[in-house]
Amino acid sequence: MIASLTRVLAVTLLLTACGSTPGNTTAIAAEPSLSPANSASESTPETAFTGSNTVSDVAQTTDKLAGEHATIVAELRRLLVGTDATLDGAAITDIVQVDTCRTRFVTGKGATNVEWAKGGNIAPRDEAGRELNDLPGSDGPHILSVKTGEDADGVSGAVGLLVGECGGGE
């Protein structure tokens, strides 16, 4: 349990050290072009969308988040590939980041894209010594099964981070 908490804490600290928090945007009222005295038509699409001053700020934030998610996906690959973890009952042979909020799980049955933004509030459940997570796919949920223990705790933490940062936990 302590080692598992250490892994989750390490991933969390890594993300925090990178300086990205999903809610870390400038308040809209603080933007001069969006103050009540100015017309809404004077605002630029960039500031109205993110509170940033330029499109490049949005791109940099997206790139940073994609990099952080690549680190989390690499940790999922380490915890799940080559273990007794399964997706929909088939052994997981690879995990690949498709884009910032989509990850491809490859099994003997084929490839499944998990769409973290569709995750909602994912909470694992324990059944017969295994921790089960319903991962969101475009074609419905897919069951990720991991033996209960430290690795399962790390997987749940990583899944929670991906869902939360992609807006699926709101």
C-alpha positions as CSV (number, residue, x, y, z in Angstrom):
1,M,0.0,0.0,0.0
2,I,2.8,2.4,0.9
3,A,4.7,1.7,-2.4
4,S,1.4,2.2,-4.3
5,L,0.8,5.5,-2.6
6,T,4.4,6.5,-3.4
7,R,3.8,5.8,-7.1
8,V,0.6,7.8,-7.2
9,L,2.3,10.6,-5.2
10,A,5.2,10.5,-7.6
11,V,3.0,10.8,-10.7
12,T,1.0,13.6,-9.0
13,L,4.2,15.5,-8.0
14,L,5.5,15.1,-11.5
15,L,2.4,16.6,-12.9
16,T,2.4,19.4,-10.3
17,A,6.1,20.1,-11.0
18,C,5.2,20.6,-14.7
19,G,2.9,23.5,-13.6
20,S,-0.2,22.3,-15.3
21,T,-3.5,22.3,-13.5
22,P,-6.7,22.0,-15.5
23,G,-8.4,24.9,-13.7
24,N,-5.3,27.1,-14.0
25,T,-6.7,29.8,-16.2
26,T,-6.9,33.6,-15.9
27,A,-10.2,34.8,-14.6
28,I,-12.3,36.2,-17.5
29,A,-13.1,39.5,-15.6
30,A,-9.3,40.1,-15.3
31,E,-9.0,40.4,-19.1
32,P,-9.4,44.1,-20.1
33,S,-11.1,43.2,-23.3
34,L,-13.8,41.2,-21.4
35,S,-14.6,43.7,-18.7
36,P,-18.2,44.7,-18.2
37,A,-17.5,48.1,-19.7
38,N,-16.4,46.6,-23.0
39,S,-18.6,45.0,-25.6
40,A,-18.4,41.2,-25.8
41,S,-17.8,41.6,-29.5
42,E,-14.4,43.2,-28.7
43,S,-13.1,40.0,-27.1
44,T,-10.8,37.8,-29.1
45,P,-11.6,34.1,-29.5
46,E,-8.4,33.1,-27.7
47,T,-9.1,35.1,-24.6
48,A,-12.8,34.1,-24.5
49,F,-11.8,30.5,-24.7
50,T,-9.0,30.1,-22.2
51,G,-8.1,33.4,-20.6
52,S,-4.8,33.3,-22.6
53,N,-3.6,36.1,-24.7
54,T,-2.5,34.1,-27.7
55,V,-3.2,31.0,-29.7
56,S,0.3,29.8,-29.0
57,D,-0.5,29.9,-25.2
58,V,-3.3,27.4,-25.9
59,A,-1.0,25.3,-28.0
60,Q,1.7,25.3,-25.3
61,T,-0.8,24.2,-22.7
62,T,-2.1,21.4,-24.9
63,D,1.5,20.3,-25.7
64,K,2.4,20.2,-22.0
65,L,-0.8,18.2,-21.1
66,A,0.0,15.8,-24.0
67,G,3.5,15.3,-22.6
68,E,2.2,14.7,-19.1
69,H,-0.3,12.2,-20.4
70,A,2.4,10.5,-22.3
71,T,4.2,10.0,-19.0
72,I,1.0,8.6,-17.4
73,V,0.4,6.3,-20.4
74,A,3.9,5.0,-20.1
75,E,3.3,4.2,-16.4
76,L,0.0,2.4,-17.4
77,R,2.0,0.4,-20.0
78,R,4.6,-0.6,-17.3
79,L,1.8,-1.7,-14.9
80,L,-0.4,-3.5,-17.4
81,V,1.5,-5.0,-20.4
82,G,2.9,-8.4,-19.7
83,T,1.0,-8.8,-16.5
84,D,-2.2,-10.6,-15.8
85,A,-4.2,-7.4,-16.5
86,T,-7.0,-7.7,-19.1
87,L,-9.3,-5.5,-21.1
88,D,-12.6,-7.1,-21.9
89,G,-11.1,-10.5,-20.8
90,A,-8.1,-10.4,-23.1
91,A,-4.5,-9.9,-22.1
92,I,-3.1,-6.4,-22.8
93,T,-0.2,-6.5,-25.2
94,D,0.4,-2.7,-25.7
95,I,-0.9,0.7,-24.7
96,V,-0.4,3.7,-27.0
97,Q,-1.3,7.4,-26.6
98,V,-3.4,8.4,-29.6
99,D,-3.7,12.0,-28.6
100,T,-4.0,14.0,-25.3
101,C,-7.3,12.5,-24.2
102,R,-7.4,9.1,-26.1
103,T,-5.4,6.0,-25.4
104,R,-5.3,2.8,-27.5
105,F,-5.3,-0.5,-25.6
106,V,-4.1,-3.4,-27.7
107,T,-5.2,-7.0,-26.8
108,G,-5.3,-10.3,-28.6
109,K,-8.9,-9.4,-29.6
110,G,-7.8,-6.1,-31.3
111,A,-7.4,-2.5,-30.4
112,T,-9.7,-0.4,-28.3
113,N,-9.6,3.4,-28.0
114,V,-10.3,4.7,-24.5
115,E,-11.7,8.3,-24.6
116,W,-10.9,9.8,-21.2
117,A,-13.1,12.8,-21.7
118,K,-16.1,10.5,-21.6
119,G,-15.1,8.9,-18.3
120,G,-17.4,10.6,-15.8
121,N,-16.6,9.5,-12.3
122,I,-14.7,6.3,-12.7
123,A,-14.5,4.3,-9.5
124,P,-13.0,0.8,-9.4
125,R,-14.9,-2.1,-7.8
126,D,-13.4,-5.2,-6.3
127,E,-14.6,-8.6,-7.5
128,A,-12.9,-11.9,-6.6
129,G,-9.5,-10.4,-5.8
130,R,-9.5,-8.2,-8.9
131,E,-10.0,-4.5,-9.3
132,L,-12.3,-3.6,-12.2
133,N,-12.6,-0.2,-13.9
134,D,-15.1,0.6,-16.6
135,L,-13.0,2.5,-19.2
136,P,-15.0,4.8,-21.6
137,G,-14.8,4.0,-25.2
138,S,-16.8,5.5,-28.2
139,D,-18.6,2.1,-28.4
140,G,-19.4,1.9,-24.7
141,P,-17.5,0.9,-21.5
142,H,-14.6,-1.6,-21.6
143,I,-13.7,-3.5,-18.4
144,L,-10.1,-3.2,-17.3
145,S,-9.3,-6.0,-14.8
146,V,-6.1,-5.9,-12.6
147,K,-5.2,-8.1,-9.6
148,T,-6.0,-6.2,-6.4
149,G,-2.9,-4.7,-4.8
150,E,-0.3,-2.0,-5.3
151,D,-0.3,-2.1,-9.1
152,A,-4.1,-1.8,-9.1
153,D,-3.8,1.3,-6.9
154,G,-1.3,2.8,-9.3
155,V,-3.6,2.0,-12.3
156,S,-6.6,3.6,-10.6
157,G,-4.6,6.7,-9.8
158,A,-3.4,7.0,-13.4
159,V,-6.9,6.4,-14.8
160,G,-8.3,9.1,-12.4
161,L,-5.7,11.6,-13.5
162,L,-6.4,11.1,-17.2
163,V,-10.2,11.3,-16.7
164,G,-9.9,14.4,-14.5
165,E,-7.5,16.3,-16.7
166,C,-9.6,15.5,-19.8
167,G,-12.7,16.8,-18.3
168,G,-14.4,13.5,-17.9
169,G,-14.6,13.7,-14.1
170,E,-16.8,16.8,-14.1
